[in-house]
Each structure stands twice: as structure tokens, then as C-alpha cells.
Amino acid sequence: MGFFVAYLAYADLCVGIFHVLPETIHVWFEVDWNEFTCHIFYGYLAPFSFYVSTYAIVVLSIDRMNVVVKPLSPVTRLRIYKYGLALSAWILGSLLAIQYSVHTTYYPPQNFDEDVCLHEFPYDPEIRYFDVCVLIIIPIIFIITCYIMIYMAIHRRHTCKFMTSNSNSDGMHERVNFYAKMRTVKQLFVVSV
């Protein structure tokens, strides 16, 4: 889990460096865009960092699901599993950000009072629906599915252990563990969403 939390932290750091920092420099310090920074930072890296950050949370949820549902699976311990999951979000983010880079337009200061860098899509309503689906709806579906599967796996283990338990103190201990696990799952779900 530490690997994926660190990976999520790197993705969020990318949002700060590639989106928040250039916007802050441009707006607060009135540093003009030039064509290069417009296309690289505003056109590609800002959307890229948002996509990667969003799908890093999805990857974290998928990893948690695999660890809880299949705790003894050797696949979750392999390096290729960890790096493959992490790399999938970066690749998906880089592919989804290409459309923004293609439709970025830079207007130098002679056309307007100041320089303007913006996205001009010929299909603006469609791209808004696409972004809502790709940045919100699809990740939420994945996250909810993962946590439902986690809940079902914990609940299934809990009910099976209750049936085999003969001692009253063991049953009480199991019940406390079950509720602690459920609280943890709920907290992880709330943090992820």
C-alpha cells in the first residue's frame, strides 16, 4: 500500500507543479504565457496531471481490493503488478491529455490586451461530457465496485468464522475485528471519493 500512496502523492505533486504553479505565476505575478509554455503546461501537462491524479486513486482502490479479496495471491507481491498498475494510470493520463494539446490555441498580446492561452474545441459540449465521464463517473464506478467487493469479502469471512466459532469470547473478539475492518473500509472509501 505504501507504494501506491507514494504514487498518489507524486501524481498530486504533478498537479501542483504542472497546473497550480503556472496558473499562479501567470495570474498573480502577471507573467505572460509564451507559445511554448501555453502548449506544454496549459495544453498538455495540466490535463495530464489531473487524469493521472484521478486514476491514481482508482489504482489504489484496485490494489486494496486485490489485497483483501485475494490475500495470499502471489501476483500482488510481484514488482510487475505494482509497476504495471502504476504505469497504466500514467499511460492512460498521457493518452487522454493529447486531445487538449491538439486543441490548445495561443493568442499573442497584439490580438488582445494581454496574451491568451485556451482550449478551443470544435465539439465543446461533447468534450465536457467526456471529461465528466472520464474524470468523475468512470473512476467512481471503479472505486465503488472495488469497495463493494472488499465489503463482501470481509463479510463473507466474518460469517464463516462465526459459524465455526464455539467460544463466546472468540465470537466477541471476531465481532470487534469485523466492525473495525468495516470502519477501515468505510474510511478508505470516503478518503478515495
Residue pairs with C-beta under 8 A, 6 or more apart in sequence:
1 60
1 63
1 64
1 67
3 82
3 86
4 56
4 59
4 60
4 63
4 82
4 85
4 86
5 60
7 56
7 59
7 60
7 86
8 53
8 56
8 57
8 60
11 49
11 52
11 53
11 56
11 89
12 53
12 56
14 45
14 48
14 49
14 52
14 53
15 49
15 50
15 53
17 49
18 41
18 45
18 46
18 48
18 49
19 41
19 45
19 46
19 49
19 50
22 37
22 41
22 42
22 46
23 46
25 31
26 32
26 33
32 109
32 114
32 115
33 42
33 106
33 115
33 116
33 117
34 106
34 115
35 106
35 108
37 117
38 104
38 106
38 115
38 117
39 101
39 104
39 106
42 104
42 117
42 118
43 100
43 101
43 104
43 117
43 119
44 97
44 98
44 100
44 101
44 104
45 97
46 100
47 96
47 97
47 100
48 93
48 94
48 96
48 97
49 93
50 93
50 135
51 89
51 92
51 93
51 96
51 97
51 134
51 135
52 89
52 90
52 93
54 135
54 139
55 88
55 89
55 92
55 93
55 139
56 86
56 89
57 139
57 143
57 192
58 89
58 139
58 142
58 143
59 85
59 86
59 88
59 89
60 192
61 142
61 143
61 146
61 147
61 192
62 85
62 142
62 146
63 76
63 82
63 85
64 146
64 150
64 188
65 146
65 147
65 149
65 150
66 73
66 75
66 76
67 76
68 150
68 153
68 154
69 149
69 150
69 153
70 76
75 81
96 134
99 127
100 119
103 119
103 120
103 121
103 122
104 117
104 118
104 119
104 120
105 117
105 118
105 119
105 120
106 115
106 116
106 117
107 115
107 116
107 117
107 118
108 115
109 115
121 127
140 193
143 189
143 192
143 193
144 189
147 185
147 188
147 189
147 192
150 185
151 182
151 185
154 178
154 181
154 182
154 185
158 174
158 178
158 181
161 174
162 171
162 174
162 175
165 171
165 174
